[in-house]
Amino acid sequence: MAVSTMLQQAAELMAIGMATVFVFLTVLVIIIQLMSLSIRRFFPTKKTTATTVEVVESDTISPRVVAVITAAIHQHRQQQN
């Protein structure tokens, strides 16, 4: 078998394979889109009201929090020695 014939067959096989994959993926995307459309049509989402959360920013840290953190650091350092 000649090399040119083998290369031609390889190119044909590659083209058929790539076309098959392209068609399969295209059909898959179309099917997924149709399923999504049908689910949205038969099971619509309920509209929820937006809730707001107030965030209070504080520049100061309470002395109790500072004391707890300091005690935890001190205890951790004592356990490491």
PABADO-346887 format. One record per residue (C-alpha): x, y, z; residue number from 1; residue in one letter. Coordinates in nm, 2 decimals. Layout:
+--------+--------+--------+-----+--------+
:      X :      Y :      Z : num : residu :
+--------+--------+--------+-----+--------+
:      X :      Y :      Z : NUM :      A :
...
+--------+--------+--------+-----+--------+
***
This chain:
+--------+--------+--------+-----+--------+
:      X :      Y :      Z : num : residu :
+--------+--------+--------+-----+--------+
:   0.00 :   0.00 :   0.00 :   1 :      M :
:   0.14 :   0.34 :  -0.10 :   2 :      A :
:   0.20 :   0.61 :   0.16 :   3 :      V :
:  -0.02 :   0.86 :  -0.02 :   4 :      S :
:  -0.31 :   0.62 :  -0.01 :   5 :      T :
:  -0.26 :   0.56 :   0.36 :   6 :      M :
:  -0.24 :   0.94 :   0.42 :   7 :      L :
:  -0.56 :   0.99 :   0.22 :   8 :      Q :
:  -0.74 :   0.72 :   0.42 :   9 :      Q :
:  -0.61 :   0.87 :   0.75 :  10 :      A :
:  -0.74 :   1.21 :   0.65 :  11 :      A :
:  -1.08 :   1.07 :   0.56 :  12 :      E :
:  -1.11 :   0.88 :   0.88 :  13 :      L :
:  -1.00 :   1.19 :   1.08 :  14 :      M :
:  -1.26 :   1.41 :   0.89 :  15 :      A :
:  -1.54 :   1.15 :   0.95 :  16 :      I :
:  -1.45 :   1.13 :   1.32 :  17 :      G :
:  -1.44 :   1.50 :   1.37 :  18 :      M :
:  -1.77 :   1.55 :   1.19 :  19 :      A :
:  -1.93 :   1.28 :   1.40 :  20 :      T :
:  -1.81 :   1.44 :   1.72 :  21 :      V :
:  -1.93 :   1.79 :   1.60 :  22 :      F :
:  -2.27 :   1.66 :   1.51 :  23 :      V :
:  -2.30 :   1.47 :   1.84 :  24 :      F :
:  -2.20 :   1.77 :   2.05 :  25 :      L :
:  -2.44 :   2.00 :   1.85 :  26 :      T :
:  -2.73 :   1.76 :   1.91 :  27 :      V :
:  -2.64 :   1.73 :   2.27 :  28 :      L :
:  -2.64 :   2.11 :   2.32 :  29 :      V :
:  -2.98 :   2.14 :   2.14 :  30 :      I :
:  -3.13 :   1.86 :   2.36 :  31 :      I :
:  -3.00 :   2.03 :   2.68 :  32 :      I :
:  -3.15 :   2.36 :   2.57 :  33 :      Q :
:  -3.48 :   2.21 :   2.49 :  34 :      L :
:  -3.49 :   2.03 :   2.83 :  35 :      M :
:  -3.40 :   2.35 :   3.01 :  36 :      S :
:  -3.68 :   2.54 :   2.82 :  37 :      L :
:  -3.94 :   2.27 :   2.91 :  38 :      S :
:  -3.84 :   2.26 :   3.27 :  39 :      I :
:  -3.86 :   2.64 :   3.30 :  40 :      R :
:  -4.20 :   2.63 :   3.13 :  41 :      R :
:  -4.36 :   2.36 :   3.35 :  42 :      F :
:  -4.18 :   2.44 :   3.67 :  43 :      F :
:  -4.14 :   2.82 :   3.69 :  44 :      P :
:  -3.93 :   2.96 :   3.97 :  45 :      T :
:  -4.11 :   3.15 :   4.25 :  46 :      K :
:  -4.02 :   3.51 :   4.27 :  47 :      K :
:  -3.87 :   3.59 :   4.61 :  48 :      T :
:  -3.85 :   3.93 :   4.77 :  49 :      T :
:  -3.51 :   4.07 :   4.81 :  50 :      A :
:  -3.40 :   4.10 :   5.17 :  51 :      T :
:  -3.15 :   4.35 :   5.28 :  52 :      T :
:  -2.90 :   4.30 :   5.56 :  53 :      V :
:  -2.75 :   4.59 :   5.75 :  54 :      E :
:  -2.39 :   4.56 :   5.82 :  55 :      V :
:  -2.26 :   4.76 :   6.11 :  56 :      V :
:  -1.90 :   4.84 :   6.08 :  57 :      E :
:  -1.71 :   4.93 :   6.39 :  58 :      S :
:  -1.36 :   5.07 :   6.40 :  59 :      D :
:  -1.32 :   4.97 :   6.76 :  60 :      T :
:  -1.27 :   4.62 :   6.90 :  61 :      I :
:  -1.42 :   4.55 :   7.24 :  62 :      S :
:  -1.18 :   4.50 :   7.53 :  63 :      P :
:  -1.34 :   4.16 :   7.60 :  64 :      R :
:  -1.25 :   4.03 :   7.26 :  65 :      V :
:  -0.89 :   4.16 :   7.30 :  66 :      V :
:  -0.86 :   3.99 :   7.63 :  67 :      A :
:  -0.99 :   3.66 :   7.49 :  68 :      V :
:  -0.75 :   3.67 :   7.20 :  69 :      I :
:  -0.46 :   3.76 :   7.42 :  70 :      T :
:  -0.53 :   3.47 :   7.66 :  71 :      A :
:  -0.56 :   3.23 :   7.37 :  72 :      A :
:  -0.23 :   3.34 :   7.22 :  73 :      I :
:  -0.06 :   3.31 :   7.57 :  74 :      H :
:  -0.21 :   2.96 :   7.62 :  75 :      Q :
:  -0.10 :   2.85 :   7.27 :  76 :      H :
:   0.26 :   2.97 :   7.34 :  77 :      R :
:   0.27 :   2.79 :   7.67 :  78 :      Q :
:   0.17 :   2.46 :   7.51 :  79 :      Q :
:   0.43 :   2.50 :   7.24 :  80 :      Q :
:   0.72 :   2.51 :   7.50 :  81 :      N :
+--------+--------+--------+-----+--------+
***
